[in-house]
C-alpha cells in the first residue's frame, strides 16, 4: 500500500511510546568474544557501532532540546519528552557494553571520549537547526537498520540470543520514535536542501568513522588482514544478509522532497514486540 505524505504525518502524530528500563537477564561478561556467529568481522562491526551510540544519542537529545521551543503541537511535545527518555536509556546500555569491551582490550570508552569531543564542538559551532538536520539523517539510518534487525532473520539468527534481545529492544524504540526529529525539524522551519545536504555528508562521515573504529578493533585482534575477515565483510554487505542492497531504496527515499519517515509504515512490529515482552519498567 502506498502511504501519502499526509497519511505518514497522521501516523507519526498518532504514535504513542514511552521509555523502558530493560532487564535482559544476563551480564555482558557472559558473552563470548565473538558473539555474532563466532565471526570477528560481524562481532566487531556491531561492537564498533555500539561505541558510537552514547554520544550519538546525546547529540540527538541536544539537537531536539535546542529546537523544541519552536514546537507548538502538544502531541509532538509529548513525543519529544519520551524520545529524550528513550535515547538517554539507549546511551546508558551501550556505555555498559563499552565498559565490558574495554576489558577485552578494545578502546571502547576512549572512542566514546573522542565522540564526546566532536559532539561538544558541534554544539558550540554548528547552528541548532543544522544539528537537527544531522540528527534527522542519522535517525533515518537507525530506522533502516532497526527495520532490518526486526524483520531480517539473516541479520539476527547468528547473534547470541541474549545480546540479540538488546539490539531488538533498541530497534523497536528507534522504530517508535523514527518520525519525531523529522517532525520537530519541520516545525522548526527546516528546509529540503539543508536536510538532504546533511544526509549526504553524514553518509560519508558515518561510514568512515564506523569503519575506522572497527578496523582498529580488528587490528587489536590480529584479524584485520585475514582473508576470512574480508570474505565475511563482502558476504555481510552484499550476499547475506546483503545489507547494502536491502536498504538502498529506503535510503534513496530520504532525498525526495515529499519524504516522511512513516511512509515506511511498520507499526505492526511495535505491537508484536509489546505482546511478547514484559521485562521492562516503563518510565
N, C-alpha and C positions, 0 to 999 in steps of 0.2 A: 504494500500500500504506500502511495506517495503522500508524504507529510508536507503540507504547505508551511510557509514561514509563520503564518498566523496560528496554525494548529500547533506548531512547535513551541511558540511562545505561550500558548494556553497550557500545554503540557508542563512547561517549565514552571509557570506560575503555580500550578496545582501540586507540584511535588512537595511532600512533607517528609522531613527526615530529622534525625537527632544525632547527637554524639553517642558513641558507645565505648565504654571501657571494657575491653575484652578479657576473657580468661581462656587462654589457649591450652592450658593444662600441660605445659612442658617448659623446660628450660633450654635455652639455646645451646648450653654446654652438652646436651644430649644428642645434638645433631652430628652426623658425620661431616668431615671437612668438605667433601663434595656431595652435598645433599641433593643435588639435582641430577639424578641419573648416574651418579658416580662419575660425572663429567666435569672436567676442570673448566672448560670454556663456559658452559651454561651456568655453573655454580658461581664463578667469579663475575659473570655478567650481571646476575641478579644481586650479588653482594655489592658490586660497584654501584648499581642503580640505587640500592638501599642507602648507601652512604651519601647520596646526593639529596635524599628526601628531607632530612631535618631542616637544613637551611632553605631548601626549596619551599617547604611548607611555610616557613616563617616569612619568606619573600612574598608568598601569596597573601598571607594574613596582613602584612604591612600594606600591600597594594590595595587590598579591599578596604581596609580601615581608612586609608588616606583618601578614598573616594566615596565612602558610604554616606557622607553628609549631603551628597547630591542625589541620594535615593529618596523618593517620596512614597513609593508603594509599600504599604505595611507588610504585605506578604513577602516581598523581597527583603525587607529589613529583617524579618524573622529568619529567612533563609541565610542571610549573611551571618547572623549570630551563630547559627548551627554549623555553617560552613567553617567558621573560625574554630569552633569546638572540635569538629572532625579533624581539621588539619593539624591542630595542636596535638591531638592524641596520636595521629599518624607519626608525627615527628618524634614523639617520645618513644614509641615502639621501635622505630627504625634506629634511634640512637642506642637503645639497648642492644640491638643486633650489632651495631658498630662497636660497642664496647666488647662484645664477645669476639668479633673479628680481630680486634687488637690482640687478644690472647693467642690467636693463631698466627700472629706475625704480620698481619695486614695493617697498614697505617690508616685505618678507617676513621678514627676520630680526628686524625690530622687532616684528612680530606675534608671532614666537616668544618674544621677551623679555616681551611682555605676557602670553602664555600661561604663561610660567615663573613670573611673579609670582602668577598665580592658582593654579597648582599648589602653590606653596610655602605660600600661605595655606590652601589646603585641607588640606595635610599637617599644618599647625600646629593648625588649629582644628576639623577635621572628624574624628570617630572613624573608626578603621580600617575597621570593618565597613560604615559608610556610604560610605566611599570605594570599597570593594569593590563595593557595590551600584551606585554610579555607573559603575564600570568594567564591570560586567555589562551595564548598559544601553547603554553606548557600544559594547561588543563586539557586542551584538546588531545595532546599526546597521551596524557594519562588516561583519558576517557577511551581512546582507541585501544591502548594496552589493556585497560580494565575489561573491555568487552571481550578481548581475546582470552584473558585469564578466566573469564566466567563461562565461555562457550566453546573454546577450542581445546579439546582433550589432548590433542597432540602437544600442546604447550604445557599442560599441567600434570599429565599422568605420571611422568618420571620424577616429579618432585617428592621429597619426603612428605608424607601426608600431614605431618604436624605443622611444618612451616608453610605448606600449601594453603592451609586454613588461614594463616596470617595474610598471605598475599591475596586470597579471595575476599577476605574482610576488607582489606584496603581497596580492592577493586570495586566492591559493591558500594562503598561510600563515595568513591570517585565518580561512580555512575550516578548516584543520587544527586550529587551537587554539581554535575558537569555543566549545567546552564547558569549557575549563579554568577560567576565572574563575568561571563559574556553579557548577562542581563545588567549587571552593575556598569559595565563598560558602556553599554548603550545608554543607560540612564545618565551617565556622566558626560554624554555627548561625544563619545569616541567614534571616530570615523573609519571608513573602509580601508583607506591606504595605510594608515598607521597600523591597523590590525594585521594586514597581510604582510607588510614590511617586516614587522617583528616576528611573524611566523617564519619567514624566510631566514632571517638572521638566527633565530633561536634553533631552527632545524640544524643549521651548521654548527653552532656553538655547543648545542646539547650532544650531538653525535660525537664531536671531537672530545668534549670533556669526559663523557661516559667511556669512550674508547681508551682515552689516556689512563684513566683510573683503572680500568680493567686490565690494560696491558701491564701496568705496574704490578697488580696483584698476580697475574700470570708469571711475570718475571720473578717475583719473590718465590713462587712455587716451582721455578725452573720448568715451566710448561709453555712459555711464550713461543719458543721456536720449534716446538714439536709439530710434526705433520698431523698428528691426531687432533691437536688443538685447532689448527686451521681448517681441517676437514669438518670438524664439528661446527665451526663458525659458519662455513658455507652451507651446510645442511640446515642449520637453525634458521638462517635468514632467507634461504631460497628453496629449500626442499621440504623439510619437516621441522617445525610447523610452518615454514615458509612465511616468516613474519612480515617481510617487506612487501611481497605481492599481496598478501592478505589484507594489509591495512592501507594499501596505496590509494584506492578510490576514496576511502573515508578521509584520508589525509588531503587529497586534492580538493575535496568538497569545501574545505575551510576557506579556499581562495575565491569562492563565489560571493558575489555581493549580497545575495539573499540567504546566506548560510545562517543556520542556528544549530547549536549542538543537539537539541532534542528532535531534529528532523531524523536522526538515527534513534528511533523510538524502541528502547529495550526495557521498558518498565516491568515487563513480566519477570525479568531476572531479579528485580528487587523483591517482589512478592515471594518468589520461590526461595530466596535466601532467608528471608524473615521466617518463613514457615518451618525451616529446618534448623534454626539456631535460637538458643536461649542462653548462651554462655556469655552474657554481657550485662552490664549495668547501664541503662540509659541515663545520659547526662544532658 
